[in-house]
Amino acid sequence: MAVYPLPCEGIFAQGPSMSAAAVSLTRKRFGLRFAESATERFYRRWRDEHILFLVMMGGGVSMLAWIAIGIGCWLWLPEQAGFTTPVLAAIVAVFAILLSLLGRSAFARLRIPMVMVYTSVLGLVQIWLIMQLGEPASGFALALVAVCASTIFISLMAPVMQLPPLAALIAVAPSVGLVIGLAIYGYQIDLLDRFTAGVVVGLQVLAINFVVVIGLLVDRNNRESFISEMTIESQRESLSRSADLVRRYVPPAVAEHIFDGNEAAIESPQRRRVTVMFADIVGFTDIADRVEPEVMTEVLNAYMSTMAELIEQHGGTLNEFAGDGLMALFGAPNDMPALEQASHAVMAALAMQAKMPALNEAWRLLGVGAVLQTRIGINTGMVSVGSYGSPGRMTYTAIGLQTNIASRIESKAEPGEILISDASYQLVSEHIDCEARGEVECKGVHFPVKVYAPTTTLKA
């Protein structure tokens, strides 16, 4: 039994829509009905939306055909113009009203029946009009020919409008019934012989069988199209859910390269100038020992989600969480000029520090008895960025001396402080006020690194 989720919510304005729960698309009755009644109702709304234009087109063509017949009668018998003109005007007026109603969602489920009823009534009115004109014999002959033409027209238009079997039968039934009635009446008044009347009636039976069989084939084909569309849509939703899940574990910028088929941009390590940021919560381990694990989990999740959002808003790639610490890159995997890297990194760091008071207020209500502070270190330089790890588990990160410098600078920052290296300072000094904070000894570097503390004041 095939089961697919139907992402139906919001597709139609009319009535309650189906949720995206798993719904069986199994069919019964030779594939002409869905086993689930909810699926059947949704399919019918889907079908009505898809064939609405064709049905309206058929109704419009039918109206034009009958108006042409009326005009022909008016030209044939101009003395009857005072009789035919109001009828034709009424037909056009009713169709205009019908069009205005079809566009309203309140009439969504009545659209096809309204067009069918209008078309049938239109035909009956025109036949009555024809039979009122001229001599009885000529009026009868013209009416019979017109109704037969109507039957043929509707029989051919039914598959074009993709009408289901019942709708097609309802559409053609008035014309067929009228033809049969006229044939019997013509035979009774000796205007038709028995053979001709029998042929006329037999043709109407064939017309009914034709529209029913074609309607069944059309409906079966529409159901196949519906299943294909729903299957594709459900697969699209599944891919979307998978993409969302991947983004939870992979940096969004890295995920986009994967989804775009650009794995080469992130797989092979490459030398690139980037800005690296490290941040962590000061004394997190000591605080964690004094509060419940559930509280610290909530604290850590709030901190990480807030910091990740701020970093990504400023164009950074949050590529690593480690306990209460995080690492972010600016300029990888998406290229960014060095000046923008450093500026965006510093502005992100300032935003992160500015967010801490609000976070601390929320944590205070959870019972955290201390004010938590974060420290941040930033450095710009050449590193090797790419995917590192085993074939079964890869991590996109940056390694190299400049990464170590950023980490060392972060560890030397005071609680609540941001320190940036001299390399980053030279890029942002014209735009952001910074204060000198001396020098920092970094492992592997044979000279001390000058560091600066940016302020919240931006230069004009």
N, C-alpha and C positions, 0 to 999 in steps of 0.2 A: 504494500500500500504506500503510494507516494505521499510524503508529507513535506510541505514547504511552508515557511513563514510568509504570510501575505502582508506586505507593507502597504496597507490600504488606507491608513489613517490620513485624513486631510486631502485625499484625492478628489472626492466629490463634496460639493457644498451641501447637497441635499441629504437629509436624514442622518442617522448615526452611522459612522463608518466602522469597518472592522479594525480590530487591533492587529498588531503585527505578531500575534501568537501563531504557533504552528497549527495549520489547518489542512486537513486532508483534501487533496485534489483528485481523489479517486472518483471515477465515474461509474455510472450504472445505466441500464436501459440502452445498451448498444452505444454507449458513449454520449448519450444525449441529455444526461442529467448528472449533476454532481451528487455524491452520496451525502455530503454535509449540506444541510439546508442553509446554513450561514454562507457557505461558499457559493451556493446556487444563487442566493439573493445578491451577493456582491457581483457575481458574474453578470447577472442581468443588468445591474446598474452600469457596469463596465461596458457591456454590449450596447446599451441605450446611448451612452455617451459617444461611443465610437461610430454608431450609425446615424446619429442625429442629423448630421449635415446631409447625408444621403437621403434620409427620409424627407427632410425639408425640401431638398432639391426635387424629389419625386412629387411632393405636394405642389410645389411651384410649377413644375412642368405640366402636371395634370390640370392645374388652374388655367394655365395659358392655352392648353389644348381645348378645354371646354369653352373658354372665352372666344377662341377662334371659331368654334362651332356656333356659338351664339351670334357672333358678328356675321357669320355666313347666313344664318337665319334672318338676321336683320337686313342684310343686303338682298336676300332672296325675296323677302316680304317686307319692303320698307314701310308699308302701311301699318305694320305691327311694331314700329320702333318705340312707340309709347309704352309698349308692353315689355319688350325685351331689354330696353336700356336700363330701367330700374333694377331688373334682375341681375344684369351684368355688373352694375355699380355695387349692388349688395354683395355679390361674390367677392369683388376686389376688397371691399370694406371689411368683410369677415376675415379674409386672409391677412389683411394688415393687422387686425386685432390679434389674430392667432400668432403672428410672428412676434408681437410684443409680449405675449404671454409665454412663448417658448423660451425666452431669454431669462425668465425668473426662476430662481431655484425652487420656489414653492410648487411649481408645476413640473419639476424635473421628471417625476415618475409618470406623469400624464402626457409627456411630449409625443411619444409615438401614437398612443391611442387618440390624442387630439388630432394629429395629422391624418390618421386613418379615417376617423369619423368625418372630418372635414371633406376629405377626398370623396368618400362614399356619398355623403349628402349632396356635395357639389354635382356629382354625376346624376343622382336622382332628380335634382332640380332641373338640370339641363335637359334630361330626357322628358320630363314633364313639360318643359318649355317648348321643346320641339314638337311634342304631340299636340300642343295647343295651336300650332300654326298650320295654315293651309288646309287642304282636304284631308279627311280621315285616312284615306288610303296612302297618300303621299306622306302624311305625318307619321303614320305607322312604319312605313318603309324606311324613312329617314331615321326614326327613333331606333329601329332594329339594327340598322347599319351602325349607328353611333354607339349603341350599347355593345355590340360585338367588337367594335374597335376599342372601346374602353376595356373590355375583358382582355383582349390581346395585349393592350398597352400595360395594364396592371400586371398581367402574367409575366411580361418581359421585364417590367420594372422591379418586381418583387426581389429577384436575385441581385439586381443592381443596387437596390436599397439595403440588401443583406437582411431582409426581414426574416424573423424566425417563423417556423411553420404556422403557428396559430395566428400571428399577425398577418402573414401572407394570405391565409385562408379568409380571415375577416375582411381584408382589403378587397379581395376578388369576389367574395360571396354576394354582395348587393348586385353587382353587374351580372354575375352568372344567374342569380335568381330572377333578375329582371328580364334577361334574354329568354330564359325558359318560360317565364310568364307570357312574354310577348309572342313566343313561338306557339304556345298553346292557344293564346287568344287569336293569333293569325290563322291558325288551323280551324278554329271554331267559326270564324267569320269568312272562311274560304279565301283568305288572302295568301295562305300557304298550303301546299298539299302535304300529305302525310310524310312523304319521303324527305322533303325539304325541312319540315318541322323536326323530324327525327335526326337529321344531320346536324341541325342547329343545336338541339339538346345534347347530342353526343359530343359535339365539340366543346360544350361547356363542361361536361364530365371530364374530358381530357384536360381542360384548362385547370380544373380543380386538382386533379392528380398531379399535373405538372408543377403547380405552385407548391403543393405539399411536399413532393419529393425534392424539389430544388431547395425548399425551405429547410428540410432536414439536412441536406448536404451543406448548406450555408451555415446552419447552426453548429453542425459538427466541426466545420472548419474554424468557426469563430471560437469554439471552445478550445481547439488545439492552439489557436493564437493566444488565447487568454492564459492557458497553462504555460506556454513558452514565455510570455511576458512576465508572468508571476515568478517563474523559475529564474529568469534572468535578474529580476528585481531582487529576489531573495538572495541570489548569489552576490549581487552588488552590495546588499546590506551585510551579508556575511563577510565580504571583503572589507567593508567599511569598519565593521566591528573588529576584524583582525588588525586592520591598520591602527585603530584606536588603541588596541591592546599593545601593539608593537611600540606605539609612541609612549606608552607608560613605562617601558623598560629601555627604550632607546631614545637618545636626544632627538627632538623633532626635526632638526636640520639634517641629521644623519638619516633619519627615517625617510625623509623626502627624497634623498638621493637613492635610497633603496627602492622606493615605490616608483621612481622615475626610470629605473633601470640603469642608473649611473653609479654602479657599485665601484667602478674603477677609481672614482674620485675619493673614495673613503677606504678602499682595501689596502692599496700599496702605500706604505709610509713614504712621505716626501718631506723635503726640507722646506719650511715656510716660516715667514716672519709673522708671529701672532702675539697677542696679548693674553697672558695667563693670569687668572685670578684664583686665589685660595681664600677660603673663609671658614671659620668654625666658631662654636660657642665657648666662651671662656669658662673653665671650671665645670663643664657639663658632667663629667664623671662623678665629681663630688656631690653635685646636686641630685644626680640620678639615684644615689644611694639613700637619699632622704625622702623620696616620694615614691608613691606606688608606681609599678611598671606601666600600668594602663595610662596613668597621667603623663608620664614621660613619653610614652608612645604618641599620645595626642599632641604634646608639646613639640616633639620632634617632627611629626607629620605637618603640623601647622607651619613650623619654621621652614622646613624644606620646600613645601609647596609655595609659600610666599616668596622665598628667595628665588626659586626656579622661575616663577612668573615674572619677577622683576628683571632677572638676567635675560630671559627670552624677549621681554619687551624692549630691551636695549640692544637686541641683535646678537646676544651671546649664545653659546652652546654649553649647556650644563651637562658635562660628560661624565661626572663621577660623584657619587655620594660615598662617604666613608665615615660611619658613625654620625657624629654631629658636624663633620666637616664636608666641604664641597669644593669641587674644582670646576672652573668654567673657562672656555676659550672664546676669544673674540678674533675673528678672522679665519676660522676653520669650523666646519668644512667649507663654508661659503666665503669666498674672497671678500676682503674689506681692506681699504687703504689703512696704512699704519696709524695715521692721525685719527681716523674714525675709530679704529680698534681701541686705542688708548682712551679717547674721549668717552666712548660708549661704556667702557669698562669702569672708568671713574664715576660717571654719572649713575651707573647701575649700583656701584658700591655706596654712593651717597644715598640713593633711594633705599637701599637695604638697611643702612643705619637709621634712616628716618622712619622706617617701619617698625623698628624694635620697640618703641614706647607703647604702641597700640598692641603689639603681640604680648608684651609683658603685662598689660592690663588684663588681657584675656586669660593669661596664664595665672595671674593672681587669683582670679575667680575660681580656678581649678584647684587652688591650694598650694601652688608653688610659692614657697616662702622667701624667694630671693629674686632680685632683678637680674635677668640674664642679659649678657652683653656679647656682642660678636666682634671679632677682629678680622681684618681683611688685608691681604697683600696682593699687589699687582706688579707685573713685570712684562716688558715687551722685548722680544728677541727672536733669534732663529732657533727653531726646535724641529724635531721630527714628529710629524703628525700622521696618523693613520690607524689602521686596525691591528691590534696586537692580541696575542693569545694563541689558543689551539684551534684546529679546524672546527671543533665542536662548540667553542665558546670564544667569541672575539669581543674586544672592547675598543672603542674609538677614543684615543687619548693622545696626549703630547708628551714626549719624553726628551730629556736633554738637560743641559746645564741651566738654561734659562728657566725651565720649569722648577728646578731645584732652588733657584734664586727667589722665585715668587713664593715658594713654600717657606723658605727661610725668612723672608721679609714678613710674611704673615705671622710667623711664630714670634717675631720680635715686636709686633704691634701691641700697643696697650689696649685693654678692654674698651670697646667702643670706638677704636681708632682705625683709620685706613692709612696704610703706608704704600707708596708707589716707588719704584726704582727710578734712578736717574734717567734711564732710557725712556721710561714712560713719561717722566716729568718733562723732558725736552719736547715731547710731542704735544703736551696739553698745556704747557705753561702760559701760552698766549691766550688761552681761553678760560682757564680755571685757576683761581688763586690757590697757591700751595705754600706751605711753610716747611722750611728745612728741618729735618729731624736727625741730622748727624749721619753716621755710617753704620753699616751692618756687616759683620764678618760672615761670609757664606762658605760652606764647605766646598772645596773644589775650585774656588775662585782665589787667585793669588793676590787680590787687592780688595780692600773694603768697598762695599757698594753704598753710594749715597742714597738716602731715602728722603721722601717728602710726604707731608700729610696734606691732602687736598681739603679745602674748606667748601662750604655750601655756597660761597659767593662766586658767581660767574662774571667774568670780565666782559665789558661791552664790546 
